[in-house]
Amino acid sequence: MSLNCLVYVSLANQEMSDEHLKSLLKKAREKNASLNITGMLLFRDGFFMQALEGDPDDVNNLFSTIAKDARHRDVILVYNKPIKDRGFPDWTMGFNKIDDQSLEAIDGYTEFLKTPTSEFFANRDNEAEALLNQFKHQLFF
Ligand SMILES: Cc1cc2nc3c(=O)[nH]c(=O)nc-3n(C[C@H](O)[C@H](O)[C@H](O)COP(=O)(O)O)c2cc1C
């Protein structure tokens, strides 16, 4: 069975309260469970980064749906590549909210979720992956 991991970044279109985020995640987790999709969503001050992993067709289809969602815009694909093993096998969609303090604690990442341009993300696959991994052991909700 082949597996892909797709990572994108985007900007929220609306104020995302914890209630908004929880309701988004509730539906996402149900659908992801039915599709055997796992991953991680990070949110920092209006800025999303998400990893989706699973069957390549399912991941691509879900990404097309998510990219059209009116709750965010300026969706930039960071990478979509085959993987051997899932990075987030335990999460139908992990979630963490990141603040300046937690970003500053990781060397070199202060600007990371502040500059959502395709130029910035053009060759930052490894950093994006490392950032998602930093937050996978402790979920916000
Ligand atoms: C930032 C963001 C992340 C999302 N992540 C997921 C996700 O992981 N899985 C999912 O099913 N829907 C996710 N959604 C919601 C989808 O865009 C869509 O509303 C949902 O899949 C239901 O689509 P459907 O009614 O066509 O089945 C996300 C939406 C946003 C704005």
The ligand as an SDF file (V2000), in Angstrom:
LIG
                    3D

 31 33  0  0  0  0  0  0  0  0999 V2000
   -7.5170   24.5960    7.8340 C   0  0  0  0  0  0  0  0  0  0  0  0
   -8.5060   23.5100    7.5220 C   0  0  0  0  0  0  0  0  0  0  0  0
   -8.1520   22.1780    7.7260 C   0  0  0  0  0  0  0  0  0  0  0  0
   -9.0630   21.1540    7.4390 C   0  0  0  0  0  0  0  0  0  0  0  0
   -8.6890   19.8600    7.6420 N   0  0  0  0  0  0  0  0  0  0  0  0
   -9.5400   18.8650    7.3420 C   0  0  0  0  0  0  0  0  0  0  0  0
   -9.1710   17.5060    7.4960 C   0  0  0  0  0  0  0  0  0  0  0  0
   -8.0850   17.1600    7.9420 O   0  0  0  0  0  0  0  0  0  0  0  0
  -10.0910   16.5580    7.1460 N   0  0  0  0  0  0  0  0  0  0  0  0
  -11.3180   16.8630    6.6870 C   0  0  0  0  0  0  0  0  0  0  0  0
  -12.1020   15.9590    6.4060 O   0  0  0  0  0  0  0  0  0  0  0  0
  -11.6910   18.1420    6.5270 N   0  0  0  0  0  0  0  0  0  0  0  0
  -10.8480   19.1440    6.8570 C   0  0  0  0  0  0  0  0  0  0  0  0
  -11.2430   20.4460    6.6990 N   0  0  0  0  0  0  0  0  0  0  0  0
  -12.6410   20.7160    6.2930 C   0  0  0  0  0  0  0  0  0  0  0  0
  -12.8590   20.5050    4.8070 C   0  0  0  0  0  0  0  0  0  0  0  0
  -12.5070   21.6880    4.1080 O   0  0  0  0  0  0  0  0  0  0  0  0
  -14.3410   20.1470    4.5270 C   0  0  0  0  0  0  0  0  0  0  0  0
  -15.1870   21.1090    5.0910 O   0  0  0  0  0  0  0  0  0  0  0  0
  -14.6860   18.7920    5.1000 C   0  0  0  0  0  0  0  0  0  0  0  0
  -13.7820   17.8100    4.6480 O   0  0  0  0  0  0  0  0  0  0  0  0
  -16.1160   18.3290    4.7270 C   0  0  0  0  0  0  0  0  0  0  0  0
  -16.2110   18.2360    3.3390 O   0  0  0  0  0  0  0  0  0  0  0  0
  -17.4440   17.4910    2.6350 P   0  0  0  0  0  0  0  0  0  0  0  0
  -18.6840   18.0880    3.2660 O   0  0  0  0  0  0  0  0  0  0  0  0
  -17.2700   17.8140    1.1830 O   0  0  0  0  0  0  0  0  0  0  0  0
  -17.2840   16.0360    2.9480 O   0  0  0  0  0  0  0  0  0  0  0  0
  -10.3580   21.4910    6.9570 C   0  0  0  0  0  0  0  0  0  0  0  0
  -10.6870   22.8240    6.7480 C   0  0  0  0  0  0  0  0  0  0  0  0
   -9.7800   23.8330    7.0250 C   0  0  0  0  0  0  0  0  0  0  0  0
  -10.1680   25.2700    6.7990 C   0  0  0  0  0  0  0  0  0  0  0  0
  1  2  1  0
  2  3  1  0
  2 30  2  0
  3  4  2  0
  4  5  1  0
  4 28  1  0
  5  6  2  0
  6  7  1  0
  6 13  1  0
  7  8  2  0
  7  9  1  0
  9 10  1  0
 10 11  2  0
 10 12  1  0
 12 13  2  0
 13 14  1  0
 14 15  1  0
 14 28  1  0
 15 16  1  0
 16 17  1  0
 16 18  1  0
 18 19  1  0
 18 20  1  0
 20 21  1  0
 20 22  1  0
 22 23  1  0
 23 24  1  0
 24 25  2  0
 24 26  1  0
 24 27  1  0
 28 29  2  0
 29 30  1  0
 30 31  1  0
M  END
$$$$
